[in-house]
Amino acid sequence: MSDEQKTVLDRMENSLDHLFITGRAGTGKTTLLQAFVDTTSKRVAVCAPTGVAALAAGGQTIHSLLRLPIGIIGKRELSFIPKESLAVLAALDTLVIDEISMVSADVLDAIDRRLRQAKRKRHVPFGGIQLIMFGDPYQLSPVVSGQAEKAYYRDHYRSPWFFDAKIWSETEIEIEELDTIHRQADSEFRAVLNALREGRMEPDMGRMLNEQGMRAPEDPDLITLSTTNAAVSRINQSALERLGGKGKIAHADIEGDFGSTSAYPADEQLVLKPGARVMFLRNDTAGPDGPRYVNGSLGIVEKITDTVLVDVDGEGVLVEPVTWEKVKYDYSPATKMLSQEVVAEFTQFPLRLAWAVTIHKAQGKTLDAAVIDLGARAFAPGQTYVAFSRLTSLEGLYLKRPLTPSDIIVDQDVVRFMAQERGTNRLI
C-alpha cells in the first residue's frame, strides 16, 4: 500500500469519522477497502447496491442487509425486521458501502433511518454507526428507471445522487480523495484521463487520442470494449464459431438462492473451445510462487478436460472451477461476535469469453491493450472515461471510430458536487 492509502486506512481504523473515499480509476480504492476489512478490530459489515458488487466486496446487498423495500422508499414506514437482522445492525461499529455512486439519495436516507432504528438512537445520524463509503461518481451513477421515479426525485431532491440525500447535508461527512494512480505510469496519459473524467478535454488532447488510437491492431482478436451487451455477444459468438469444432459447455453449480441471473458472477453456461480468448474473473490463489493471473487477466484456452488449460503470457495455467459465496451477516449475543454465514454458492470456471466485453463489465479491470468501440455514440455519463481508464498506457489504445466531443458525457450534478467540496476544502 502507498503512504496515501496507509494514512486513510489509519483514519478509518482510529476515528469514528463518517468518510467518503473516492478517487480516479486505478487509485486503489478496492485495495484500501479490502485492507480495512482484513485488518480492522471494529465490528464491520460490507454492503453494495448490486449483487455483483456485493460479491466482489465480500458482503451483502444493501437491501438484503438492511431489509429495505424495493423501489422508492420515501417516508414509508420501515417495517420491523427479524431480530437476527436487527441484532447484526445493532452490533455494528462501522458500515462500509462499496460503489456508493450507484446508491440513490432516497436509499441513503433510508439507510440512515434504518440504522437509527436498529441502534435505538433516533436523533443520531446513522444511529452512531460509522459510515465509510467507497466509489467514484465520475464512473458509475444511480439507476433511476421510469417517469414516476424521475418525477419523485425532481420533487423531493436536488438530484438522485447520494450526495443530495437529506442526511448528507445534515451530517459531517469527510471526503478523502485518493490521488496516486497505480494503473498508469505515463504522466501524459494520466493528465488526459483526468481531463476526460471531468469533461474538460482540450481539442489537442482529443486529436492526440485519435491519432494514437485510429489504427488497426496487430492482433485481430484483441479484446473490444463495447457499450452494449448485444454487440459483445455478437463479437464473441462470431469469433467462437470461427474456431470450428463443437464447443464444450461448463454448467454452473448453484446451491441456495443466488437471486436473479443478473447477480451471477459468471456465465451460467460457459461455452469454450481451444483457441478461445478468455478473461479471468477472479484473482489466483493457487500459485505457490505468487498469483499467476488476476481479475482481468487475458489468456487463450489450450485444452479442455475437467479443467481448462489457459495460456497466460506464454505460461500454461490449469484453471479449476471456483466458488463465489453469497453471504449474510450473523451476530452472536453470547460471544458478541459478528460473523458471515454462507447462504448460497455459485461454482463455475472463473472465465468469460473475451474477444469483447461491455465497458460496464470491464469496470475495475486493468488491460494492456484494447479496442474501444463506443458504437454510434456513448450514451451514459462516465462511460468513455471508464473505457479509456482500463488501459495502462496510450500504446495499448485502439479506436473503432474517432472520439468526438459528444462521447464525453459528465453529469453536471457530479461536477457541481466535486467543485463545491473542493471549494469548501472538504476534500482532504
N, C-alpha and C positions, 0 to 999 in steps of 0.2 A: 504494500500500500504506500501511496505517496504521503508526504508530510501533510499536505492539504487534507487528504482523506482521514489521516490519523487525528488531526485537530477536530474535524467534525465528529468523528467517532467518539472522541473524548467528551464532547459536549452532549452527544446522545446518551452516553452512559452516566455521566456525572452531573446532569442537570435534570430539571423537570420541565424544561422549556418545550413548548409546542413548536415543532420545526417543519418547514417545507424545504426539502433538499432537492435542488434542481441543477441543471447544467446541460451543456450541449451533448450531442451524441458522442459517446466514446470517452466521457469523463469519469466513468467508473461508479455510477450510481448503484448498479446492481451489485458490484463488488462490495461496496460500503454497506448496503442493506444486509448482505449475507454475513459479513464480518460482524456486524452488530448482533444479529440473531445467534451466531455461533459462540459469541464470547460474553454476552451480557449476563449480569446477575439479576436483572429485572425479570418479572413475570410478563412475558411478551406474547402477543398474538399477531399474526401477519394476515392481511387480507388484501383483496384486489377486486376490481369491478367485474372482471370476466373469469370464467372457469379456466381458460388457458393461462391468463396472467396469474391467477391464484396458484395453479400447478407450478408454474415457473418460479414463483416466490416461495413455494413450500407452505402455503396457507390455505385458507378458505375464501370463498367469495364473500363480499361484504354482506350480501343479502342473506346468505345462509348463516354466517357467524352472528350477525346482529338481528336476525329474524325480522327483516324489514319487508313490507309488502312491495309487490311489483308495481311499476307504473308511478305516476305522480303521487307523492305521499302527502304533500301539503300539510294541512292541520289535522289530518286524520289521526284519530287516537291510535297510538301504538299499542296493539293488543298485548295482553300478558303472554310471556313466553315460558316454555318449560323451565322448571327450576334448575335443570342441569345447564342449560344455556345461560340462564341468569347468573349462576354460580361462576361460570367461566368469565363473563364480563365483569362481575363484581370483584374477581380476584386480580384483574389486570393492573399492572403498573403502567404499561405502555401498549398502545395500539399502533401498529405500523400499517400504513396503507400504501401499496405499490400502485403505479400507474394512476396517480391521483388526478391527472389531467382528464381522464375518462369519467371521473365522478362528477355528477351534476351538483349544482348548488342545492337543489331540493334534497338530494340524498345526503350531502354533508350536514345539512341542518337536521335531518332525521337521525344521523349518527350521533350528533350532539345530544339530541333528546333521549335516544335510547341509552346512552352511557350515563346520563344524569339519572335516568330511571333505575338502571342497574346498580349504581353506586348509592342511590338514595340521597343524592346531593343535587337537588333540582335547581339550585341557584349558582352552581359552579360549572363553568364551561367544561364540556366533556366529562362531567362528573368527577373532575380532578384527575382523570387518567391522562397521562402524557400522550399527545398525538404526534406521530412522526410520519410525514408524507413524502413520498418519492415520485418524481415524474418531471416531464418537460412539456409544458403546454404548447411549445412550438412544434411538437411532433404528433401528439395524439389529442383528440378533442372529445368532449362528451357527445353521446349519440342522443339526439332529440328527434323522435320519429312522430310524424303525424301533425296535422294542423292544430289539434286540440292541445298537444303538449307545447307546441311553439307559442300558441296564444297564452297559455298559462304562464310561461316564462316572461313573455312580454309584459304581462300584467303584474307579476309578482317579484321579478328580479331584473337587475340591470342586464344580465346575460345568463345563460345556462351554466357558465363556468363555475367551478368550485370556489374560486376566489371572490365571487359575487354572492356567496352564501351569506345569510344574515349573521351567522356565528363568526364568520371571518372578520367582519368589521367590529364585532363586539369583543374580540379576544386578541390577546397579544400573541401573534404567531411570527416567529423569526424565520427569515429566509436565508438559507446557505446555498450559494451558487458555486458549484464546483467549476473550476476554470481550466485545470490542466487536462489537456486532451491526450489520451494514451493511444488512440487508434491511428491518428495521422501524425507523421513526423515532419512533413513538409509544411513550413510556415505559410507559404503562399496558398496552398490548398486549404489550410485551416482558416485563413482570412476569408477566402471565397465562401467556404461553408458557413462561416459565421454571418456573412452578408446575406447569403441565401436563406439562412434560418430566420433572420429578422426582416427580410424583404427590402433590403437596401442595396441590391446588386447594381453596380455601375455597368454601363454599356461595355466597357473594355473587359470587365470580368466575364460577361456573357459571351463576348466574342472569343475570349481565351478558352472557355469551356467548349464552345462549339468547334473551334479549330482543333482542339485536342481530341474531342470525342467523335467527330464525324469522320470515322474511318472504319474500315472493315476489320474485325478482329482476326488474328491469325488462326485462332481456334474457332471453327464454325459452330461448335457446340458449346461455346461459352455461355454461362448462365445469364438469363434475361430476367430483369426485374420489371414486372408489368403492373398496370393499375387494376386489372380485373381478373377474377377467377376464371372467366371464360377464355381469355387469351392464354393464361397459364396452362389450363387443361388442354387446349388445342395444341400448343407447342410441345408439351410433354407427351401427349398421346401420339402425335405425328412422329416425334423422334423415337419413341419406343417401338412403333410399328416398323420404322426403317431398319431396325436391328434385325428383323426377321425372326423366325422361330416362334415358339409359344412361350409366353411369359409364365412364371411361377407366381402363385398368389400366396401371400402370407396373411392369414386372418388374425386379427387382434383377438386376444382372450380378455374378455371384460367380465369382471366379478363385482357384484354390487351395483348400485345405481350411480352411474357416471354422468348422468344428465344427458342433454341433447348432443347430437353429433358435432355441433359447433364447439363443444367443450372438449372434444377429443384432442389429445396432444399429438397424435399421429394418424395416418390413414387407417380406417377400419379394415380395408382390404388394400394391401400394398402389392402392386404388380411389378415384378423385377425380371430383367434378363441380363445375361452377361453383356457388358458394354454400356449398361445404363448409367447415366450421370445421376449421382445422389448427393444429398446434403445431410449431414448429421444433425440430429435434433437434441442431442444430449452431450455433455462432457464425458470423456472417457475416464473411468475409474479403475480399469483393469490393468493398465500398463505398469509393469514393475519398475520401469525407468522413467516414469512420468507419463502424462497423457499423450496418447498417440493421435488424438483428434479432440476438437472442442465443438461446442454447439455452433453450427455454421460452417464447419469444415466441409470441403467438397472432395468427392472421390469417384472412382469408376468401379462398378461391380465386375469382379473377375469370375467368381464361381458361386453357385447357389446349391447348398445341400440343406441340412438342418440349421446351418449357419450361413452367413453371407461373407464371402471374402471380398474386401474392398481395397482397391489400390488408392492409397492416400500419399501423394507426393513421392511415388516410387516405392513405398513400403506397403506390403500386404498386411491388412488388418482384418482379423477374424472378428466378425460382429455377431453377437448373440442378442436375442430379444431382451429388452429391459422392461421394468415395471414402473409406471407412474402411479403414485398413490394419491388418492383423494382423501383428505383428512378432515377431521373436525377436532376442535379442542375440548378437553375434559378437565375438570377440576376436582381434586380430592380434598374435602374439608379435613380429613384425618391427617394427611401429610402436608396439607397446604401447598401442594404441587400442581402446577399446570402441565398437562401432557397432551399429546396428539394421539388420536385414535384413527386408524385407517378404516374408512367406511366403503371404499371402492378401489379397485385396481384395474389398470389398463396395461396389458402386456403386448408389446409389438417391437419389431426391429426399429431402432431409433434413426430411421432413414426416411427421406422423402425424395421423390424424383426431382431433379434439379437442373433440367435444361431451362426451366423457368420457374419462378416463384413470385407470388404477389409482393408488392412493396410492403404491404401490411405484415405479411408473414416473415419478411426479411428483417423486421424490427428487432434490434438487439444483435443482429449478426454482423460479422466482420468479413469482408471479401477483398481479395487482392485485385480482382478484375470482374467486370460485369457489363452487359449491355443494358442500358436503361431505356425502356420503351414506355413513354408517357401516353401512348395512344393518340387519339385526336387532341386531347388536352388533359392536363392534370385537373382533377375536379375537387380535391379536398385540401384544406389548409395543412401545410407541413408535408404533404405527400412528396413533393420534389426534393425537399431537404432530407427527408428520411432516406430516399433512394440514393442520393449523391453521398450522404454521410456514411453509407455502409462501406465505401471504398477506402482503402488505406492510402491511396495515392492517386494523383492525376493520371499516371501512366496506365492505370487499370480502367480508365473511363472510356466507354464506347456508347455512342448515342444512336438510337434508331432513327431519330429525326432531330433537327436543331432545337435547342432550348429557346423558348420565346418568353417575353415578359409575362404573358398571361398564365404561364406554367407556375409562376412564383406567387403562391397564394398564402398570405399570412392573415390570421384572424386579428382584426383590429382591436378586439377586446383584450387579446393577449398583449398586443403592443402597448395598449393603454395601461394594463396592469403592471407590466415589467417596467415601463417608464416611470410610473407612479412610485413603485417600490424602490427603484434606483434613486429617484428624486428625494425620497424620504430617508435614504440610507438604511433601509431595512434589509437590503441585500448585503450580507456580511462579506 
